[in-house]
């Protein structure tokens, strides 16, 4: 698609003159400053440096052809110009890095939102210690009533800012809207510490139901503590402590990295524990739920497998979708191709909620 390649190569060409030194967050829970990008060449051959600066379009088209191609199908699928422009920025960021490309979320409003969440901490409640990859961090309790949510939640300020201020699992641009609504049956795939589940339970209301999928032991402990802080919402939540996959009954081996936990059927890869898979299709049937209205997924690269395990439900009920696309650049192609291939009349939109490559969400809105 000429428009996509022209726009992306143009963005990459312009990026070569940039060298942002403020495009990272030292307090971000995912780790320290990202590694240097293309602007720091080290031992690169002089010919590569020359091509990069003098012929950037040909340099990127040749060196990053596969990565560039990954976004082409999605670009043609997206339903508005804002989503297409965002995709160009996201692909360029993945190729050129944080010193060359600044994502749209890096604004004063983004930073003010995180600071505002810190003001809602409950100082009289002790923090909860949770695992995050190779270290432990503390989740502070937050009183979220000033924001209009009758919730108390142990969480990080940036996590709450994404969900509640930036509306991570809502899409509103022009006449295009996608969100969990009152009375909805919601799938929260990848509940982690429970912030998103509590948000969905609040939005679905007393007549709604949230089916929360989380199976990592440390995450489950934090999830249950957050549920206990909100007894008025517990009756709306159905917890399923199994990983989602394309078929039920498979044994997956996982690593306990907190919100970054992953699972595989390769026994030699992860050895923190084992869990048995379920699917969305059979879970809805087992729980006696007659429909599904909204599906959110953020399950660390297992989204495509889980969508295949939800195909019958998606075909039958055509729920609203909020599917994470950021765990690999391949997901930006394979997941949209799968969903479009169902041919169910969805319109698709894109949003992103950090200054890094994390938290890209593809929204699917049934006509």
Secondary structure, DSSP 8 states (H G I E B T S, - for coil): -HHHHHHHHHHHHHHTT---SS---TT-TT-SS----TT--TT--HHHHHHHHHSHHHHHHHHTHHHHHHTHHHHHHBSSHHHHHHHHHHHHHHHH-TTT---TT-SHHHHHHHHHHHTTB-TTS--EEEEETTEEEEEEEEE-GGGT---EEEE-HHHHIIIIIS-TT-EEETTEEE---TT-EEEEE--TTSHHHHHHHHHH-TT-EEEEE---HHHHHHHHHHHHTTTTTGGGEEEE-S-B-SSTT-EEEEE--GGG-EEES-TTT--SEEEE-B-HHHHHHHTT-----EEEE--TT-HHHHHHTTHHHHHHH--EEEEE--S-TTHHHHHHHHHHHT-S-EEEEEEE-SSSS--EEEEEEE-
